[in-house]
Amino acid sequence: MNNLLTKNIIANYLGKIWSFVSVYIFIPIYIKMLGIESYAIINFYAVILAMLFFADAGLTATLNRELARSTDRSYTRNLLFTMERIYLFICIGIALTIGIFSNTIATHWLKSNSIPERDLTLCMVMIGVGIALQFYSTLYNGGLMGLQKQVLANGLQVTWSIFRFGVALLPLYFYPNLLVFFIWQMLINAIFLMLTRFELWKALKSDIPAVCDFSIMKGLWGFALGMMAMGIISALNTQLDKLLISKILSLEDFGYYSLATTFAQVPVIFTTPIALAVLPQMTKLTAEKNKGQLARVFHRFSFIITVFAVTIGCLLFLYSKELITLWTHNPTIADKVDIVAKILLIGGVFLAYQLMPYHLSIANGYNKVNVRIGLMVIILLVPSLIFLIQKWQLIGAGIPWMTINLIAFVLLGYLLLTKFLPGELQRWASMDILLPTLMTCVLIYTLYLATHMLPGGWLILVYCAVIGTVSLVANLILYNKLHPLSPLDFRRMIPVKEAQADVGNN
């Protein structure tokens, strides 16, 4: 189990690292080739995709959970076969809906100074088709993750990303046009859909033919609909600020805000793979009612996520303007997005803190708390966003998002740990969150002051690498001092003594 978990974490990290690298490599190129408004449309595509992810009615999360916990091949094949039919209707509905409202979005929602309305309308139609194809592939990718074939799943994702963004530069080099970009997206998304479907069905290969049986969903709709509700709330919480900015402000300002949010996502990008890799193990331990081992896994990876999130968040916060300038090669853009990026980074760290409690609730098939807190947050979010965007433009949009993630972190942590790991809340808050956060912030700020007067430029990356390494080593020492009976070895992401026990058992 531990060796598989380690491989899955590494695979998730490689996938996320490539996603991270590709985004930060290609965004400046796309802005240079197509312009800031065209980049804003590309990001609007991502916003709509995220907003519509609730449409899967929690089916992807349900399939992931069922494949992780069931060994009945006939059941899992029939479940997948049935979900495919449901997904087909959902994706056709998405494409048709966006196509019908494409002209309204182009003429009454987006405010472009350089892109003709006819081209915008056509882009919206192609966005609908591209989203439907990409959306369908998430079902199969979620199934591969549930089978703990995360190496394969991430390999497919990396290949898809290379062709989607990297190879796309070839046609754009000869025809630098936004329409060419979206035609390419539809083609690559269709190919990726076929590949992921083939690999999942191959993993579930059996001589018994699969059948469509909607009755198989009866016992799953409660969890699936709960996940749908959480998906809606999550989408609104993370994308509503961008959606409102695309309506209230110009496409140019929306492009700048999109850059700031991309920069601020780094703490979550680097920590999400850990939580995703641990989820199948927590699901299994929950099903076995092994509370003791579940608590140990939860605390261990909560600490690791905190260390990575705070280390990355602090470094990006302190060096934000220098790093954005290096990234975009444009000091003007860095000046425009620096403050809002700092605000969003703080919210990103609090979002990373929520990952383990959130996945603990998924492992237990429980989502009522997430839904209720999310609804409360949305009620407060909309008026505060509208007021603050109108008052302080881009900066105003970042403040509610940061505040929301702070509130959600506190409430989710308290309610979910009290319910599923009673007696562990104080240890989680103090030892897994507060202590490493305070030590990391003090340590990194001290080292930042020591290097602040040194030459800048590309050397900033060296300073970040050195300071980040010192922070990780210091936290490793701290954890092992606090847990001498179960020390961590970050090279394997599992306790040293448990790793030795595995070797002996093998």
N, C-alpha and C positions, 0 to 999 in steps of 0.2 A: 504493500500500500504506500509506504513512504517513498520508495524508489519511483513508483508511478506518479505520486504527487509531485516529487521533485521535477520529473520530466515534464509534467503538465505545466508547472509554474514556469520552467525555462521556455517551453514552447509558447506559452501565453506572452511571456516577456519578449521573445523574439518577434512575435506577431505585432505586439504593441510598439516595440522599438521601431520596427519598420514603418508602421503606421505613423508614428511620431516623426521619424526621419523624413518619410516621403512628404508629409504635410509641410514640414518646415523647409524642405528643399523646393517643392514645387509651387507653393503659394507665391513667393516673390517672382517666380518665372511667369506664372499666370497673370499676375498684376502687370508685369512689364509687357507681356505679349498682348493682353486683352484689355487692360485698364482696370481701375478700381471698381467701376460700376459693374463690369462684367464679372469680376470676382464676387461682388455682392450678390449677383444673380446665382452664381454657383453655390454660394453659401445659403441663399434662400432655398435652393434645392435641398440642402442638408437639413435646414430647419423644418421644411414641410415633411421630409422623411421622418424626422424625429417626432413631429407632432402626430403623424399618422400611425406610429408604431403601436398605439393602443388598439388599432383595428384588428390585430391578430387575436383579440379576446383572450390573451394569455396563453394561446396554444403553444407557442414556442417554449415558454417556461414550463408548461405542463408536460410537453414531450420530453424536454430535458430531464425533468424530475422523474418521470415514469421510466425512462430508459436507464437512469442512474440507479433506480431501486428495484427494477423487475428483471428477472432472468428468463421469463416465459417468452420465448421467441415468437410463438403464435400470437400472443397478446400484443407485443410491441409492433409486429408487422401490421396487424389489423388496425392498431391505433394510428400508425403513420399513414396507412392507406386511406383511412377515414379523414384524418386531418388534411391530407392533400386536397380532398374534394372541397372541404370547407374553405381552405385557403384560396382555391381557384376562384370562388365566387367573391371573396373579399378583395382579391387583387384586381379582378375585372372591375369591381365597383370603384376602387381607388382610381384607376386609370380613367374611367368614364366621368367620374365626378370632377377631377381636376381638369379634364378636357372641356367639360361643359362650362366651367367657370374660368377658363383660361383668359378670355378676353376681359372679363371683369377684373381679374387680378392685375392684368397688364395695364389697364386704363384707369382703374380707380384705387388700386392699392399701392403699387410701386410708383415711385417718383424718379424717373430717369431723365437726364439732360442730354444723353448722347445715343441711346438705343431706341430705334423706332418702335412704335407700339405694335406694329405687325410682327416684327421679329420677337418682341417680348411675348406676344400671344403664342406664337409657334413654339418658343422655348418652353412655355408652360405646358403645352400639350405633350412635348417630348419628356418633360420632367415627370408628368403623370405616368407615362409608359415606363420610364426608367425606374421610378420608385416602385411600381408594381412588380417589376422583374426582380429588383434588389430585395424587396420585401419578401417575396416568395422564397428566395434563397436562405433567408434567416431561419426558416423552419428546419431545413436540412442541416444547416450549420449548428443550430441548437441541438439537434439530435446527435450529431457527432460529438459535441461537447458533453452531452449526457452519457454517452458511451465511453467517456474519458479518452476519446481519440483526439485529444487536443493538439497533438503534434500535427496530425493530418489536417485538422480544421484550420489551424493557423498557417500551415503551408499553403492551403488553398487561398486563404485570405490574403497572404502576402503576394502570391502570384496574381490574384485578381487586382490588388492595389497597384502592382507594377504596371499591368496593362491599362488599368483604368486611368491612372494619372501620369505615369512615366512614358509609356509608349504613345499615349495620346498627344504628346508634344510633337511627334512626327507629322501627323496630318495638320496640326495647328501651325507648324513651322511654314508649311506651304499655303495653308488657308487659315490665317489667324482670325477666326470668326466663332462667336459663341454658339451658333447653330451647329457647327462642325463638332464642337465639344460635346454637345448633348446627343448627337447622332452616334458618336463613339461610345458614350455611356450606355446607350440602349443596347448596342451590339455586345459590349463586354459583359454587361449584366446578364444578358440572355445566355451567353456561353458559360458564365460562372454558375448560373442556376442549374444548367444541365450537368455540370461536373459535380456539384455538391449533391445533387439528387442521386447520381450514379454511385458515388462513394458511400452514401448512407445506406442505400438499398443493398449494396455489396456487403456492408458490415452486418446487415440483418438477413443475410442470405439463408434460405431454407427451401426444402423441397415442397413444403406445404404452401399453396398459393394464398396470398393475402386477400381479404375481403373487406368491403366497405360495410361497417356496422355502426350506425349512429348510436345504438344503445350502449356501446362501449364508453361513450362520453358521459353517461348519466352520473357516474360517481366522480367525475372530474370537473364538471361545469362550475361547481362552487369555487374550487381553487382557480380555475381558468378565468372566471369572471372577476374574481378578486384580483388576479394579476392584471386583468384588463383595466380595472379601476386604478390600480397602482401605476399602470403604464400611462393612462390618461393624465394622472396627477403628476407623475414624473416628467412627462413631456411638457406639460404646462409650466411646471416649476423651472425647468431648464431652458425652455425655448420661448416662453411668453415674452421675455424681455426683448429678444431678437425680433419676434413677430411684430410687436408694437413699434419698435424702432423702425422697421421696414415700412410701416404705415405712417408714422408721425414725422420722421426725419427723411432726408434725401437718401438715395441709394449710395452716394459717396460716404455719408456719415455711417450708414449701415455697414459699408465695407470696412471702415475703420474699427467699428465696434466688433465686427466679426474677427478681425485680426487680434483684438484684445482678448476676446473669449478663447480663441485658439491658443494663444500664449498662456492663458490662465488655466487651461485644461491639463497642463502637464502633470501636476500632482496626482490627479485622478487617473490619467493615462498610465502612470507608472505603478499605481497601487491596485487598480481594478483586476489585473491578471492574477494577483495573489488571491483575492477573494473568490474569483471565478474558479480557480484551480482547487480551492479548499471546499467549495460548495458541495460537490459530490460526496466528499468524506464526511462533512457535517450532516448531510442528508442520511447517509448510512448509519452514522452513530446515533442520530435521532431515532431512526427506525428500530435500532437495536436497544434503545433506551439506555445507552451508555453515557449517563450524565457526566461522570467523572472525566472520561476521556474527551467528551465534547467540550467541557469547560477548559481543559488544558489546551486543546486545539484553538478554541476561540481566543483565549488570552494571548497565546503565543503569536498568532497572526495579527491580532489587534495591535500588539506592540510593534511588530514588523511594519505594518501599514502606517502606523503613526510616525515611525522613524523616517521612512521613505517620504511620506507626504510633507512632513515639516522640514526636512532637509532640503528637498527640492523647492518647496514653497518659499522658504527663507532666502535661498540663493536667488531665485527669480525675482523676488520682491526687492531685494537690495540692489541687484544689478539690472533691473528691468529696462531702463532706458538704454544702457550700453548693449544689452543682449538683443533688444528689438532693432537697434540700429545695425548690429552685425547681421541680423536675420534678413531684414528688408533692404539693407544698403541705402536707407533713406532716413536721415535724421528728422525730416519734417514729419514723417509718419510716426516715428518714435515719440516725438513731442506731443502729437495728437492723442496717442493711445496710452501713454505712460501711466497717468493717474488712474484711469479706469481699469487698466490691467492690474495694478496693485490691489485695487478694491476687489476685483474678481478673483485674484489669487487667494485672498483670505477666505472667500466663500468656497473656493475649490478645495482648500485644506479641510474645512469643516465638512464638505461633501465626502471627502475621503474617509474621515472619521466615522461616517455613517455606514460604510460598506459592510463591516462585520455584523453589526446588529441587523442590518437589512437582510443579509444573506442567512443569518440565523433564523429570521422569520420565514424565509422561503424554505429552508431546510425542514421547518416544522409545518409547512403547508398553511401558514397563518398570515393574513394580510389586513385584518381589520384595523389595527393600530396605524399602519402605514396610510391606509385610505383616509381615516378620520383626520389625522394630522395634515395630510396633503390638502384635504378640502378646506380646512381652517386656514392654511397658508395661502391658498389661491384666493379666498375671499378677501384677504388683506393685501394680496399682491397686486391685483389689477388696479385699484384706485391709487395705490402708492406709486406704482410704475408710471401711470399716466401723469400724475402730478409732478413727480421728480424728473421725468424725461422732459416735460415742458419747461420746468424751472431750471434744470442744470444740464440738459441735453444728454450727452453720452455718460457723463459721470453719474447723473441721476439714475440712469438705468442700472448701474452696477450696485448701488447701495441696497435696494430691496433684495436682490439675489444673495448678497453676502449675509444680510440679516436673516433671510429665510433659512439658509443652510445652518446658521448658528442655532436657531430655534429648533429646527428639525433634528439636529444632532443631539441636543439636550433631551428632547421629548422621546425620540426613538430609543436612545440609549437607556433611559430610565424605564420606560414602559416595557420594552422587549426583554431586557435583562431581568427585570423583576418577574416577568411571566415565565420565561424559559430557562433562565439560569439564576434562580433565587439565591441570594447571598453573595453573588459575584459582582454586583453593581459597584460597590465601593472600590474593590480591587481593580476593576476595569477603568473606572474614572481616574483613580489616583495613579496606579502603577502602569497601566497600558496607554493612557492618554496624557494626563497632566505632567507626570514626572519626565518622560522623554521629550515632551513638547518644550517645557521650560529649559531643560538642560541643552537641548539642541538649539533653541533660539539664542540663549546666552552665549554658547560656544561659537556659533556661526557669526553672530554680530561682533564678538570680540575679534575673531579672525578677519572679518570684513574691515574693521577699523585698521587692523595691522597692514592690510593690503590696499587700502583705499587710495593712498597717495602714490602707489606704484604705477608704472606705465599701463595704459589701457589697451584698446584695440583687441586683437585676437588673444592677447594674454589673459583677458577676462575669462575665457574658457578654461585656461589652465588654473586660474585662481579658484574657479567654481569646482573643478575636478578635485583639486587638492583639499579644499575646505569640506566638500561633500564626503570625501573618503575619510577624513579625520572624524567627521560627525558620525558616520556609520560605524567606524571602529570604536569610538567612545561609547556609543549606545550598545554595541555588542558586549563590551566590557561591563557596562552597567547591568545589562540583562543577566549575564552570567554570574555577576556578584549577587544579584537578587535571587537567582535560581541555580544555586550550585549543584543541585541534584539532577537538573535537566538543562544543561547549558546549550546555547545555540551555536550552530556552525553555519554562518551565512553562505558558505560555499555550497551547502546542501539544503539549506532552508529547513532543516529538521534537527531535533536534539541529537547531540553526539552519541549519547548512550543508547538511544533508540536505534540509531543507525547501526551501531555495533551489534545490537541484538538481532537486527534484521540479517546481518552478515552471518551471524552464528546460526540463525534458523535456516538460512539457505544452504 
